Amino acid sequence: MRPIYQFNFLLGVLFLFLFSSVLYSEDGAGKDTFGDDIAPCNLLKSEQVEGILPGHDGGHSPLSGGSLMDGIDSYQCTYTNDQSEILLVLLHVAADKAKLDWIKSHSVSLTKEISIGDGGWISTDATEIKLVATKGLKVVKLQLISSKAEQKNDRLIELASDLLEKL
């Protein structure tokens, strides 16, 4: 009986290998993405970021497509500097209006509505600014953590406007 179990085990391993190669094919077949091939750290010029986060590191992208939420692709670029200040740039691309409404419903808790894109919200305090703006099925989220955050409110709104123009 032992050889039959070994055969079934080998057959099962082969099946899993073939099945996983179909699911995770390198050509992206079966991948459900809604954003075009977006490189989040290429959305902004270094000079634009420098105006908000002097001495930034050029950014790194821990997230580029897909997400835990079905029907939403997420792209992120995080900029930091030697003063431990952070500029987080997130772009969410929704598959449809229902998914967009879900993203927006989690943004209206920001304190002030602003006229930007199809709609925007901002929250500012001494060390942090959070901004959310929409255009079509795309949502831009910016978060600045800096000792001088309050002074950079207008610059962050300009940066969000520039991002929305590119989308």
VOLO-104919 format. One record per residue: y, z, x of N, C-alpha, C in turn; residue in three letters; residue number from 0; chain. Coordinates in steps of 0.02 Angstrom, whole numbers. Each point is the difference from the previous one (the first is absolute). Example, Ala and Ser with C-alpha at 12.3 -4.5 7.8 and 13.67 -1.06 7.14 Angstrom:
BEGIN
+--------+--------+--------+--------+--------+--------+--------+--------+--------+---------+-----+--------+
|   n.c2 |   n.c3 |   n.c1 |  ca.c2 |  ca.c3 |  ca.c1 |   c.c2 |   c.c3 |   c.c1 | residuo | num | cadena |
+--------+--------+--------+--------+--------+--------+--------+--------+--------+---------+-----+--------+
|   -284 |    390 |    660 |     59 |      0 |    -45 |     60 |      0 |     45 |     ALA |   0 |      A |
|     53 |    -36 |    -18 |     59 |      3 |     42 |     55 |     37 |    -39 |     SER |   1 |      A |
+--------+--------+--------+--------+--------+--------+--------+--------+--------+---------+-----+--------+
This chain:
BEGIN
+--------+--------+--------+--------+--------+--------+--------+--------+--------+---------+-----+--------+
|   n.c2 |   n.c3 |   n.c1 |  ca.c2 |  ca.c3 |  ca.c1 |   c.c2 |   c.c3 |   c.c1 | residuo | num | cadena |
+--------+--------+--------+--------+--------+--------+--------+--------+--------+---------+-----+--------+
|    -60 |      0 |     41 |     60 |      0 |    -41 |     64 |      0 |     43 |     MET |   0 |      A |
|     -3 |     27 |     58 |     59 |      6 |     43 |     31 |    -69 |     15 |     ARG |   1 |      A |
|    -37 |    -52 |     16 |     31 |    -65 |     14 |     38 |    -28 |    -59 |     PRO |   2 |      A |
|    -20 |     15 |    -62 |     36 |    -25 |    -59 |     69 |     33 |     -3 |     ILE |   3 |      A |
|      5 |     65 |     13 |     64 |     34 |      0 |     46 |    -28 |     54 |     TYR |   4 |      A |
|    -29 |    -14 |     59 |     40 |    -28 |     54 |     25 |    -69 |    -21 |     GLN |   5 |      A |
|    -41 |    -40 |    -32 |     20 |    -66 |    -22 |     56 |      5 |    -52 |     PHE |   6 |      A |
|     -7 |     46 |    -48 |     52 |      9 |    -51 |     65 |     25 |     32 |     ASN |   7 |      A |
|     -6 |     43 |     49 |     59 |     25 |     35 |     36 |    -58 |     35 |     PHE |   8 |      A |
|    -38 |    -41 |     36 |     30 |    -57 |     35 |     31 |    -50 |    -49 |     LEU |   9 |      A |
|    -35 |    -11 |    -55 |     26 |    -45 |    -52 |     66 |     28 |    -28 |     LEU |  10 |      A |
|      3 |     65 |    -12 |     60 |     32 |    -25 |     58 |     -4 |     49 |     GLY |  11 |      A |
|    -14 |     11 |     64 |     53 |     -6 |     51 |     26 |    -71 |      3 |     VAL |  12 |      A |
|    -45 |    -49 |     -2 |     20 |    -70 |      1 |     43 |    -17 |    -61 |     LEU |  13 |      A |
|    -19 |     24 |    -58 |     38 |    -11 |    -61 |     70 |     30 |      6 |     PHE |  14 |      A |
|      6 |     62 |     25 |     65 |     32 |      8 |     43 |    -39 |     49 |     LEU |  15 |      A |
|    -30 |    -23 |     54 |     37 |    -39 |     50 |     28 |    -63 |    -31 |     PHE |  16 |      A |
|    -41 |    -37 |    -36 |     22 |    -62 |    -31 |     53 |     13 |    -54 |     LEU |  17 |      A |
|    -11 |     52 |    -40 |     47 |     17 |    -54 |     68 |     21 |     29 |     PHE |  18 |      A |
|     -1 |     41 |     52 |     63 |     23 |     29 |     37 |    -56 |     34 |     SER |  19 |      A |
|    -35 |    -49 |     29 |     35 |    -55 |     32 |     34 |    -44 |    -51 |     SER |  20 |      A |
|    -26 |     -4 |    -61 |     33 |    -38 |    -53 |     63 |     37 |    -24 |     VAL |  21 |      A |
|     -6 |     67 |     -8 |     57 |     39 |    -24 |     57 |      3 |     50 |     LEU |  22 |      A |
|    -17 |      3 |     64 |     51 |      9 |     51 |      5 |    -60 |     46 |     TYR |  23 |      A |
|     -2 |    -59 |    -28 |      4 |    -61 |     40 |     69 |     -5 |     32 |     SER |  24 |      A |
|      3 |    -28 |     59 |     63 |     -4 |     37 |     48 |    -50 |    -29 |     GLU |  25 |      A |
|    -24 |    -49 |    -39 |     46 |    -49 |    -27 |     37 |     25 |    -61 |     ASP |  26 |      A |
|    -14 |     62 |    -22 |     35 |     31 |    -55 |    -27 |    -20 |    -68 |     GLY |  27 |      A |
|    -56 |    -35 |     -2 |    -29 |    -19 |    -65 |    -15 |     63 |    -39 |     ALA |  28 |      A |
|     21 |      0 |    -61 |    -12 |     59 |    -42 |     52 |     54 |      8 |     GLY |  29 |      A |
|     46 |     -8 |     47 |     52 |     49 |     10 |     53 |     -9 |    -54 |     LYS |  30 |      A |
|     18 |     53 |    -33 |     46 |     -4 |    -57 |     69 |     23 |     22 |     ASP |  31 |      A |
|     39 |    -45 |     30 |     67 |     18 |     22 |     52 |    -40 |    -40 |     THR |  32 |      A |
|     59 |     29 |     -7 |     52 |    -30 |    -41 |     60 |    -18 |     42 |     PHE |  33 |      A |
|      8 |     33 |     56 |     55 |    -17 |     45 |    -23 |    -54 |     46 |     GLY |  34 |      A |
|     47 |    -44 |     19 |    -18 |    -50 |     49 |    -12 |     38 |     65 |     ASP |  35 |      A |
|    -20 |    -34 |     51 |    -14 |     34 |     63 |     64 |     31 |     26 |     ASP |  36 |      A |
|     13 |     61 |    -20 |     61 |     35 |     16 |    -11 |     42 |     63 |     ILE |  37 |      A |
|     43 |     -8 |     49 |      0 |     42 |     59 |     57 |     49 |     -8 |     ALA |  38 |      A |
|    -14 |     62 |    -22 |     53 |     46 |    -20 |     51 |     15 |     55 |     PRO |  39 |      A |
|    -20 |      2 |     62 |     48 |     15 |     54 |     41 |    -60 |     20 |     CYS |  40 |      A |
|    -14 |    -59 |    -30 |     40 |    -59 |     13 |     50 |    -14 |    -55 |     ASN |  41 |      A |
|      3 |     44 |    -50 |     46 |    -10 |    -56 |     73 |     14 |     20 |     LEU |  42 |      A |
|      9 |     45 |     48 |     67 |     18 |     22 |     11 |    -18 |     73 |     LEU |  43 |      A |
|     62 |    -16 |     17 |     17 |    -13 |     70 |     12 |     68 |     33 |     LYS |  44 |      A |
|    -12 |      2 |     64 |      9 |     62 |     38 |     71 |     27 |     -7 |     SER |  45 |      A |
|     50 |    -45 |     -2 |     69 |     22 |     -6 |     13 |     34 |    -66 |     GLU |  46 |      A |
|    -33 |    -23 |    -53 |      8 |     31 |    -66 |    -25 |     72 |      1 |     GLN |  47 |      A |
|    -58 |      9 |     30 |    -29 |     67 |      4 |     42 |     44 |     46 |     VAL |  48 |      A |
|     25 |    -30 |     54 |     40 |     37 |     50 |     61 |     32 |    -32 |     GLU |  49 |      A |
|     29 |    -34 |    -50 |     59 |     27 |    -35 |    -15 |     63 |    -40 |     GLY |  50 |      A |
|    -63 |      9 |    -16 |    -20 |     59 |    -39 |    -37 |     51 |     43 |     ILE |  51 |      A |
|    -41 |    -26 |     46 |    -42 |     43 |     42 |      9 |    -20 |     73 |     LEU |  52 |      A |
|     54 |     24 |     32 |     13 |    -19 |     70 |    -59 |     19 |     46 |     PRO |  53 |      A |
|    -14 |    -45 |     47 |    -54 |     13 |     48 |    -69 |     -4 |    -29 |     GLY |  54 |      A |
|     -9 |    -38 |    -54 |    -66 |     -4 |    -33 |    -52 |    -32 |     45 |     HIS |  55 |      A |
|    -62 |     10 |    -17 |    -57 |    -22 |     40 |    -25 |    -71 |    -16 |     ASP |  56 |      A |
|     34 |    -36 |    -43 |    -23 |    -67 |    -19 |    -46 |     -1 |    -60 |     GLY |  57 |      A |
|    -23 |     58 |    -20 |    -42 |      6 |    -60 |    -73 |    -13 |     13 |     GLY |  58 |      A |
|    -41 |     31 |    -42 |    -72 |    -14 |      0 |    -23 |     -2 |    -72 |     HIS |  59 |      A |
|    -54 |    -37 |    -11 |    -22 |    -12 |    -68 |    -70 |     30 |    -13 |     SER |  60 |      A |
|     -2 |     59 |    -30 |    -65 |     30 |    -15 |    -33 |    -29 |    -63 |     PRO |  61 |      A |
|     38 |    -39 |    -39 |    -26 |    -27 |    -63 |     27 |    -70 |    -11 |     LEU |  62 |      A |
|    -46 |    -48 |     -9 |     22 |    -69 |    -11 |    -47 |    -34 |    -49 |     SER |  63 |      A |
|     12 |      9 |    -64 |    -40 |    -31 |    -52 |    -51 |     48 |    -29 |     GLY |  64 |      A |
|    -18 |    -13 |    -62 |    -48 |     43 |    -34 |     30 |     68 |    -13 |     GLY |  65 |      A |
|    -34 |     41 |    -37 |     21 |     69 |    -12 |    -55 |     35 |    -39 |     SER |  66 |      A |
|      9 |     64 |    -12 |    -47 |     38 |    -40 |      7 |    -17 |    -74 |     LEU |  67 |      A |
|     57 |    -26 |    -20 |     13 |    -17 |    -69 |    -18 |    -73 |    -12 |     MET |  68 |      A |
|    -47 |    -11 |    -45 |    -21 |    -68 |    -16 |     58 |    -39 |    -30 |     ASP |  69 |      A |
|     12 |    -60 |     26 |     54 |    -41 |    -26 |     66 |      9 |     35 |     GLY |  70 |      A |
|      1 |     39 |     54 |     62 |     10 |     38 |    -17 |     -7 |     74 |     ILE |  71 |      A |
|     36 |    -45 |     34 |     -5 |     -5 |     72 |     58 |     38 |     30 |     ASP |  72 |      A |
|    -13 |     36 |     55 |     52 |     40 |     32 |      6 |    -19 |     73 |     SER |  73 |      A |
|     62 |     -1 |     24 |     16 |    -17 |     69 |     48 |     53 |     25 |     TYR |  74 |      A |
|    -10 |     24 |     61 |     41 |     54 |     26 |     19 |    -13 |     73 |     GLN |  75 |      A |
|     61 |     16 |     17 |     22 |      1 |     69 |     37 |     67 |     10 |     CYS |  76 |      A |
|    -19 |     35 |     52 |     31 |     64 |     15 |     36 |     -4 |     67 |     THR |  77 |      A |
|     64 |     16 |     -2 |     42 |      0 |     61 |     15 |     73 |     17 |     TYR |  78 |      A |
|     -2 |     16 |     64 |     18 |     67 |     23 |     45 |     -6 |     61 |     THR |  79 |      A |
|     31 |     56 |     19 |     38 |      1 |     63 |    -12 |     67 |     35 |     ASN |  80 |      A |
|     33 |      8 |     57 |    -12 |     60 |     42 |     26 |     64 |    -32 |     ASP |  81 |      A |
|     42 |     -5 |    -51 |     27 |     59 |    -35 |    -45 |     21 |    -58 |     GLN |  82 |      A |
|    -60 |    -29 |     -3 |    -48 |     14 |    -54 |     27 |    -20 |    -69 |     SER |  83 |      A |
|     43 |    -50 |     -1 |     24 |    -28 |    -63 |    -47 |    -56 |    -20 |     GLU |  84 |      A |
|     -5 |    -12 |    -65 |    -48 |    -48 |    -26 |     33 |    -44 |    -53 |     ILE |  85 |      A |
|    -16 |    -65 |      4 |     17 |    -46 |    -54 |    -66 |    -31 |    -22 |     LEU |  86 |      A |
|    -16 |     12 |    -62 |    -62 |    -26 |    -30 |     19 |    -57 |    -46 |     LEU |  87 |      A |
|    -31 |    -58 |     10 |     12 |    -60 |    -41 |    -66 |    -17 |    -34 |     VAL |  88 |      A |
|     -1 |      5 |    -66 |    -60 |    -17 |    -39 |     16 |    -57 |    -47 |     LEU |  89 |      A |
|    -47 |    -46 |     -6 |      6 |    -54 |    -48 |    -64 |      0 |    -41 |     LEU |  90 |      A |
|      8 |      4 |    -66 |    -57 |     -4 |    -45 |      6 |    -65 |    -39 |     HIS |  91 |      A |
|    -55 |    -36 |     -5 |     -2 |    -62 |    -39 |    -50 |     10 |    -56 |     VAL |  92 |      A |
|     24 |     -4 |    -62 |    -42 |     12 |    -58 |    -31 |    -65 |    -25 |     ALA |  93 |      A |
|    -59 |      4 |    -27 |    -35 |    -59 |    -27 |     30 |    -22 |    -66 |     ALA |  94 |      A |
|     28 |     48 |    -37 |     28 |    -17 |    -66 |     52 |     52 |    -20 |     ASP |  95 |      A |
|     31 |    -11 |    -57 |     54 |     45 |    -23 |    -24 |     71 |    -13 |     LYS |  96 |      A |
|    -61 |      8 |    -24 |    -27 |     68 |    -13 |     -5 |     40 |     65 |     ALA |  97 |      A |
|    -22 |    -32 |     53 |     -4 |     34 |     65 |     69 |     15 |     27 |     LYS |  98 |      A |
|     47 |    -47 |    -10 |     69 |     12 |     21 |     30 |     59 |    -38 |     LEU |  99 |      A |
|    -12 |      3 |    -65 |     25 |     56 |    -40 |    -28 |     67 |     23 |     ASP | 100 |      A |
|    -63 |      0 |     23 |    -30 |     61 |     26 |     36 |     23 |     63 |     TRP | 101 |      A |
|     15 |    -47 |     45 |     36 |     17 |     62 |     70 |     26 |    -18 |     ILE | 102 |      A |
|     35 |    -35 |    -45 |     67 |     20 |    -18 |      2 |     68 |    -33 |     LYS | 103 |      A |
|    -50 |     16 |    -40 |     -1 |     65 |    -35 |     -4 |     58 |     49 |     SER | 104 |      A |
|    -24 |    -13 |     60 |     -3 |     52 |     51 |     63 |      0 |     44 |     HIS | 105 |      A |
|     49 |    -41 |    -17 |     61 |     -4 |     39 |     61 |     27 |    -38 |     SER | 106 |      A |
|     -3 |      3 |    -65 |     58 |     21 |    -39 |     17 |     73 |      9 |     VAL | 107 |      A |
|    -41 |     38 |     35 |     16 |     70 |     13 |     56 |      5 |     52 |     SER | 108 |      A |
|     15 |    -55 |     34 |     57 |      1 |     46 |     63 |      9 |    -41 |     LEU | 109 |      A |
|     49 |     32 |     29 |     55 |     27 |    -40 |     52 |    -49 |    -24 |     THR | 110 |      A |
|     13 |    -54 |     36 |     56 |    -43 |    -18 |    -23 |    -73 |     -5 |     LYS | 111 |      A |
|     18 |    -33 |    -55 |    -16 |    -70 |     -8 |     53 |    -41 |     37 |     GLU | 112 |      A |
|    -23 |    -53 |     35 |     46 |    -44 |     36 |    -11 |    -72 |    -22 |     ILE | 113 |      A |
|     53 |    -41 |      6 |     -4 |    -71 |    -19 |    -22 |    -39 |     62 |     SER | 114 |      A |
|    -65 |    -14 |      3 |    -28 |    -37 |     56 |    -62 |    -36 |    -25 |     ILE | 115 |      A |
|     -7 |    -63 |     17 |    -58 |    -39 |    -23 |     -5 |      2 |    -76 |     GLY | 116 |      A |
|    -62 |     10 |    -25 |    -11 |      6 |    -72 |      9 |     72 |    -23 |     ASP | 117 |      A |
|     13 |     45 |     46 |     11 |     71 |    -16 |    -16 |     42 |     60 |     GLY | 118 |      A |
|     34 |     56 |      7 |    -12 |     44 |     57 |     19 |     71 |    -14 |     GLY | 119 |      A |
|    -26 |     44 |     41 |     12 |     72 |     -5 |      6 |     28 |     70 |     TRP | 120 |      A |
|     41 |     53 |      6 |     10 |     31 |     65 |      7 |     75 |     -7 |     ILE | 121 |      A |
|    -23 |     35 |     50 |      6 |     73 |      4 |     22 |     17 |     71 |     SER | 122 |      A |
|     53 |     39 |      6 |     27 |     15 |     66 |     11 |     75 |      6 |     THR | 123 |      A |
|    -17 |     27 |     59 |     21 |     67 |     18 |     19 |     -1 |     73 |     ASP | 124 |      A |
|     12 |     57 |     29 |     26 |      3 |     69 |    -45 |    -34 |     51 |     ALA | 125 |      A |
|    -65 |      4 |     -9 |    -46 |    -25 |     52 |    -47 |    -55 |    -24 |     THR | 126 |      A |
|      5 |    -21 |    -63 |    -47 |    -49 |    -24 |     31 |    -44 |    -55 |     GLU | 127 |      A |
|    -16 |    -65 |      5 |     19 |    -48 |    -53 |    -64 |    -35 |    -21 |     ILE | 128 |      A |
|     -9 |     -5 |    -66 |    -55 |    -39 |    -29 |     31 |    -53 |    -44 |     LYS | 129 |      A |
|    -21 |    -63 |      9 |     28 |    -55 |    -39 |    -58 |    -44 |    -24 |     LEU | 130 |      A |
|      3 |    -20 |    -62 |    -49 |    -45 |    -29 |     38 |    -56 |    -36 |     VAL | 131 |      A |
|    -21 |    -63 |     13 |     32 |    -57 |    -33 |    -54 |    -51 |    -17 |     ALA | 132 |      A |
|     11 |    -36 |    -55 |    -50 |    -49 |    -22 |     31 |    -70 |     -3 |     THR | 133 |      A |
|    -44 |    -49 |      8 |     18 |    -70 |     -9 |    -64 |    -36 |    -20 |     LYS | 134 |      A |
|     -1 |    -25 |    -61 |    -61 |    -32 |    -25 |    -56 |     51 |     -1 |     GLY | 135 |      A |
|    -57 |    -17 |     29 |    -58 |     45 |      2 |     -3 |     38 |     65 |     LEU | 136 |      A |
|     56 |      2 |     38 |      1 |     33 |     65 |     45 |     62 |     -3 |     LYS | 137 |      A |
|    -22 |     53 |     33 |     37 |     62 |      3 |     10 |     19 |     72 |     VAL | 138 |      A |
|     62 |     11 |     19 |     17 |     23 |     68 |     15 |     74 |     -4 |     VAL | 139 |      A |
|    -31 |     38 |     45 |     14 |     72 |      5 |     21 |     14 |     71 |     LYS | 140 |      A |
|     57 |     32 |      7 |     25 |     20 |     66 |      9 |     75 |      0 |     LEU | 141 |      A |
|    -19 |     31 |     55 |     10 |     71 |      8 |     25 |     13 |     70 |     GLN | 142 |      A |
|     57 |     33 |      5 |     30 |     17 |     64 |      0 |     76 |      6 |     LEU | 143 |      A |
|    -28 |     23 |     55 |      2 |     72 |     16 |     39 |      5 |     65 |     ILE | 144 |      A |
|     60 |     30 |     -5 |     45 |      3 |     57 |     49 |     57 |    -10 |     SER | 145 |      A |
|     23 |     29 |     54 |     49 |     54 |     -5 |     66 |    -27 |    -28 |     SER | 146 |      A |
|     10 |    -66 |      3 |     63 |    -30 |    -25 |    -14 |    -46 |    -60 |     LYS | 147 |      A |
|    -50 |     15 |    -38 |    -21 |    -43 |    -55 |     57 |    -12 |    -50 |     ALA | 148 |      A |
|     35 |     52 |    -19 |     54 |     -6 |    -50 |     52 |    -53 |     19 |     GLU | 149 |      A |
|     12 |     -7 |     65 |     50 |    -46 |     24 |    -24 |    -73 |     -2 |     GLN | 150 |      A |
|    -64 |    -11 |    -12 |    -29 |    -67 |      4 |    -20 |    -28 |    -68 |     LYS | 151 |      A |
|     23 |     31 |    -52 |    -16 |    -21 |    -69 |     17 |    -74 |    -12 |     ASN | 152 |      A |
|     61 |    -19 |     15 |     22 |    -69 |    -13 |    -38 |    -50 |     43 |     ASP | 153 |      A |
|    -13 |     17 |     62 |    -38 |    -44 |     44 |    -71 |    -12 |    -26 |     ARG | 154 |      A |
|    -30 |     52 |    -27 |    -68 |     -6 |    -26 |     -1 |    -45 |    -62 |     LEU | 155 |      A |
|     51 |      5 |    -42 |      5 |    -44 |    -58 |      8 |    -73 |     22 |     ILE | 156 |      A |
|     42 |    -11 |     51 |      7 |    -68 |     28 |    -65 |    -27 |     28 |     GLU | 157 |      A |
|    -37 |     43 |     34 |    -64 |    -19 |     28 |    -49 |    -20 |    -55 |     LEU | 158 |      A |
|     -2 |     39 |    -53 |    -43 |    -16 |    -57 |     21 |    -66 |    -32 |     ALA | 159 |      A |
|     64 |    -12 |     -6 |     24 |    -64 |    -28 |    -23 |    -58 |     43 |     SER | 160 |      A |
|      5 |      7 |     66 |    -23 |    -53 |     45 |    -74 |    -13 |     -8 |     ASP | 161 |      A |
|    -39 |     54 |     -6 |    -72 |     -8 |     -9 |    -16 |    -37 |    -65 |     LEU | 162 |      A |
|     34 |     19 |    -53 |    -12 |    -33 |    -65 |     19 |    -74 |      2 |     LEU | 163 |      A |
|     51 |    -17 |     38 |     20 |    -71 |      7 |    -55 |    -41 |     34 |     GLU | 164 |      A |
|    -37 |     31 |     45 |    -54 |    -35 |     37 |    -62 |    -10 |    -43 |     LYS | 165 |      A |
|     -7 |     40 |    -52 |    -61 |     -3 |    -39 |      2 |    -53 |    -54 |     LEU | 166 |      A |
+--------+--------+--------+--------+--------+--------+--------+--------+--------+---------+-----+--------+
